[in-house]
Amino acid sequence: MAEGVRRLLGKPGAVDIRPYSRLLEQIESREEELRGLEDAELTRRATDLGNAELPYDRPDLVELCAVGREAARRALGERPFDVQLVGTMALLDGRIAEMATGEGKTLTGALAAAGFALRGKRVHVLSVNDYLARRDAEWMRPLYDLLGVAPAWIAEDSTGEERRTAYSADITYASVSELGFDVLRDRLVTDAGDRVLPEPEIAIVDEADSVLVDEARVPLVLAGAAEASDADAEMADLVRGLKPRIHYEVDEEGRNVQLTDDGIDAVEKALGGVDLYDENDTSVLPRVNLALHAHVLLQRDVHYVVRDGQVRLINESRGRIALLQRWPDGLQAAVEAKEKVEVSETGEVLDSVTVQSLVLRYPTLCGMTGTAMAVAEQLREFYELEVAQIPSNKPCVREDEPNRLYATREEKEDALVAEVARVHAEGRPVLIGTQDVAESELLAKRLADEGLECTVLNAKNDADEAAVIAEAGTHGAITVSTQMAGRGTDIRLGGSDMADRDRVVEAGGLYVLGFGHYPSSRLDDQLRGRAGRQGDPGGSVFFVSLDDELITANGGETTGYTADADGRIADEGWLAMVDRAQRIAEGRLLEVHRNTWRYNKIIDVQRQVVLEHREAVLTQGLGDRQLAVDCAARHGELVEEAGEEETARAARLITLYHLDRGWTDHNAFLAELREGIHLRFLGRRDPLDEFNRDAVPAFKGFLDEARARAAETFEEAEVKDGTVDVAAAGVKRPSMTWTYMVHDHPFSSDIETVVGRLKGRKSD
Ligand SMILES: Nc1ncnc2c1ncn2[C@@H]1O[C@H](COP(=O)(O)OP(=O)(O)OP(=O)(O)O)[C@@H](O)[C@H]1O
């Protein structure tokens, strides 16, 4: 049995992996026989496993792992390590497998995917981006071929037909956002044959903590074309002239901005003496607020970049550009006006789904990540998922040094630059993790000024990013990077071809330097994990300063310390305070997650009612049956004139139209309700109760209302050239739809911000 497995019997809070480890010997004993088989015979052994139901019993599990190992050895030239097989078994049991960076999660997940697929289940492997979906599917394809199952992948530019074909494969790799958008688009089809997705069965989530926890509350939105909104160039110009603290105030967390009285006067004057609070014209104030928000709170190169004449959001949790992400429309246009670029199309929200609801659609959910234990509680609470902690194949020898704490940011930067210079002189490769794009660029400039040339990795496209990171382990390389929660490429010592490996090992392996802590220790660990893969030497250390935002925003003390001449604070108490600030930040994030979860729950319940009803209309002729009752006379006439089938088609289209229209309107109402509710919260009532109090009755008559409207339209529908002219009766579908993700709802009235702030106040 492998040393790694013997070493670890599982930590508290994690599931016991011993039942899996116990099978390893039997798996190994099958190896010799399997090596002697022809490929076709090996494939047959695999497909024979399909003659039973899930879950696998022990003999079959042994057979699956043994056959899978042999197939991987032949097809990929990689014989799965014991720990990878333990990971595969944990995934097949619906667990989250925690496996450190570079342990080979792709192969572990692929063997589990094949295991599910062989038993007739459709598997979706969810990646964090299109590049990885495609790369992993193609990488694992020879293995799947040998095991007799078919993989496919989806990318942003896949057509509807390509998607349908890909989803009908045994195993489909897709990014979470593409999957979400397909779910949303499928919800709006008017012909069941237009759907691309089959019923969800099994999801294997890569980077599970990033998707299931960090991105859980991110809504994916489907919007439909309405009229374009105007770029508010006038407002953008106006707010550009306003002065901080005189005309507007920003709250401590940098999430809200408000005009002061002087600001209000200045704006009213600049607009030719309007009254911003005129009850008869409430259109001006929101425009000012949007422009102000865009101007003050959203910073170029931190929250977005301008590229090819377009404003592109930076995905804050990954430091990458997110192609399809936009802010809610008004704000997007305001930023576009601020940056003086062409304004993009706007529209109304047709529907949305959070990442959390998206993955909860799957009856079986599992996944892998390098950092799951730290969020084990959340995985249990929100998904009923348990973590299996898989030991590393070789012991990790990375040296993680304690924090180096400095009084000020300047001192922290000086110290970091000096440290980079020191290790660089020995040829040791350095990877520096920064919080955002702007910071990475400033730091790169500073390093360059000191004669330390470095590569900056930020918000590039995913494929470029993979190529850059692959070389971060080269002798003497200095790489500055924003956070890379999404798994990229392996950092091999000595460069991607490992040509110089010995020299780099000699120098101590990859050295990871964090330029400040992330809001959660898990994100820190992901950065650290870049070094010391597969038993490689390596090290990590974080440089922190008392004026880091994490510390100032989370109640850290910033006065009364003793520092040495370089500004370094060595006192244990102060170092402990840094950890505390991070724990507080983690607690706050969890609270926000819980809150959104509660809000979304009720919306999900309502959505489910609509979706079930819609399904009956779409596939079982419910609309037609209802209209035959509600509009008996007109129904009879139409059947006479156009035939039963055509009448049923018209009834379906009309009913679906009103259901979807109603849901869009209801969504807008709920969004407004959420935004407005904080005012009542100030009246000391529980905002969630308040929300439910209004959201529930507003939905009560929903289906009846849609039915009544459908009847009205149906009465008016006329037959033209043998078909019912539903368009003439007012049934209009959006001429185009598109999708986006909303990251961290930015409006000041956002309930989470308010909840967060009031909570902060209460504990004062
Ligand atoms: N059993 C094996 N034998 C040899 N090499 C392997 C084996 N399994 C995986 N590898 C190699 O290890 C490297 C890392 O694999 P992979 O990218 O799947 O790791 P990971 O766990 O997903 O890492 P990360 O956390 O960085 O995403 C790859 O180059 C892969 O080819």
The ligand as a Tripos MOL2 file, in Angstrom:
@<TRIPOS>MOLECULE
LIG
   31    33     1     0     0
SMALL
NO_CHARGES

@<TRIPOS>ATOM
      1 N1         -0.5950    9.2480  -12.2190 N.pl3     1 LIG1
      2 C1          0.1630   10.1850  -12.7720 C.ar      1 LIG1
      3 N2          1.4150    9.8940  -13.1510 N.ar      1 LIG1
      4 C2          2.1820   10.8430  -13.7000 C.ar      1 LIG1
      5 N3          1.8120   12.1040  -13.9060 N.ar      1 LIG1
      6 C3          0.5740   12.4460  -13.5390 C.ar      1 LIG1
      7 C4         -0.3190   11.5150  -12.9570 C.ar      1 LIG1
      8 N4         -1.4820   12.1440  -12.7000 N.ar      1 LIG1
      9 C5         -1.3140   13.4130  -13.0990 C.ar      1 LIG1
     10 N5         -0.1040   13.6120  -13.6140 N.ar      1 LIG1
     11 C6          0.4490   14.8670  -14.1260 C.3       1 LIG1
     12 O1          0.4250   15.8010  -13.0710 O.3       1 LIG1
     13 C7          0.2010   17.0950  -13.5860 C.3       1 LIG1
     14 C8         -0.9060   17.7870  -12.7990 C.3       1 LIG1
     15 O2         -2.1500   17.2540  -13.1290 O.3       1 LIG1
     16 P1         -3.4570   18.1360  -13.0040 P.3       1 LIG1
     17 O3         -3.3150   19.3710  -13.8030 O.co2     1 LIG1
     18 O4         -4.6070   17.2580  -13.2470 O.co2     1 LIG1
     19 O5         -3.3200   18.4930  -11.4870 O.3       1 LIG1
     20 P2         -4.3220   19.2150  -10.5540 P.3       1 LIG1
     21 O6         -4.4380   18.4220   -9.3360 O.co2     1 LIG1
     22 O7         -5.5660   19.4810  -11.3100 O.co2     1 LIG1
     23 O8         -3.5350   20.5480  -10.2490 O.3       1 LIG1
     24 P3         -4.0850   22.0350  -10.0130 P.3       1 LIG1
     25 O9         -4.5280   22.0970   -8.6070 O.co2     1 LIG1
     26 O10        -2.8860   22.8440  -10.3330 O.co2     1 LIG1
     27 O11        -5.1630   22.2710  -10.9770 O.co2     1 LIG1
     28 C9         -0.0850   16.9410  -15.0430 C.3       1 LIG1
     29 O12         1.0400   17.2920  -15.7760 O.3       1 LIG1
     30 C10        -0.3740   15.4810  -15.2090 C.3       1 LIG1
     31 O13        -0.0020   15.0280  -16.4830 O.3       1 LIG1
@<TRIPOS>BOND
     1     1     2 1
     2     2     3 ar
     3     2     7 ar
     4     3     4 ar
     5     4     5 ar
     6     5     6 ar
     7     6     7 ar
     8     6    10 ar
     9     7     8 ar
    10     8     9 ar
    11     9    10 ar
    12    10    11 1
    13    11    12 1
    14    11    30 1
    15    12    13 1
    16    13    14 1
    17    13    28 1
    18    14    15 1
    19    15    16 1
    20    16    17 2
    21    16    18 1
    22    16    19 1
    23    19    20 1
    24    20    21 2
    25    20    22 1
    26    20    23 1
    27    23    24 1
    28    24    25 2
    29    24    26 1
    30    24    27 1
    31    28    29 1
    32    28    30 1
    33    30    31 1
@<TRIPOS>SUBSTRUCTURE
     1 LIG1         1 GROUP 0 **** ****
